[in-house]
Amino acid sequence: MTESTTNALVWLPRLQRLVLASYYGLLACFLLGAIVALEGISAATPVIWLIQAIPLLIFARGLHQKRLRTYAWMSFVVLLYFCNAVLIAFDPERRWLGLLEVFFTVSLFVVLVIYIRLFRNHYQVGI
């Protein structure tokens, strides 16, 4: 095996775990945001969480099955969440929540792009 092959075999599983950690962190951030917005847990909390999370939950199966096309589409969708996170970060009352969401969206986007690039270079496949 060449060094680049060994490098890819080491980094791809790590990057996949980072993608999933950032993904679930973002979903948890949405739950926290729903709890903060309603000042506690109520019947509306899961509804607000689902409204925010359904576009991300669509990608869950493909992320766990390591489908490259899912990773590519997810990177586009995360950019929309980044825009929302920046808007939340400008609200003084929810600044910490917005910055946390910015962190998760940026980390998810960066890791997705690195994973896609490394996967495509290693396996010589298209999206």
KAPE-V426068 format. One record per run of one state. SS is the DSSP state (helix for helix, strand for strand, loop for the rest). FROM is the first residue (numbers start at 1). TO is the last residue. If there is no record, write none. Layout:
# KAPE-V426068
ss:SS from:FROM to:TO
ss:SS from:FROM to:TO
This chain:
# KAPE-V426068
ss:loop from:1 to:2
ss:helix from:3 to:37
ss:loop from:38 to:42
ss:helix from:43 to:57
ss:loop from:58 to:59
ss:helix from:60 to:64
ss:loop from:65 to:67
ss:helix from:68 to:89
ss:loop from:90 to:91
ss:helix from:92 to:123
ss:loop from:124 to:127
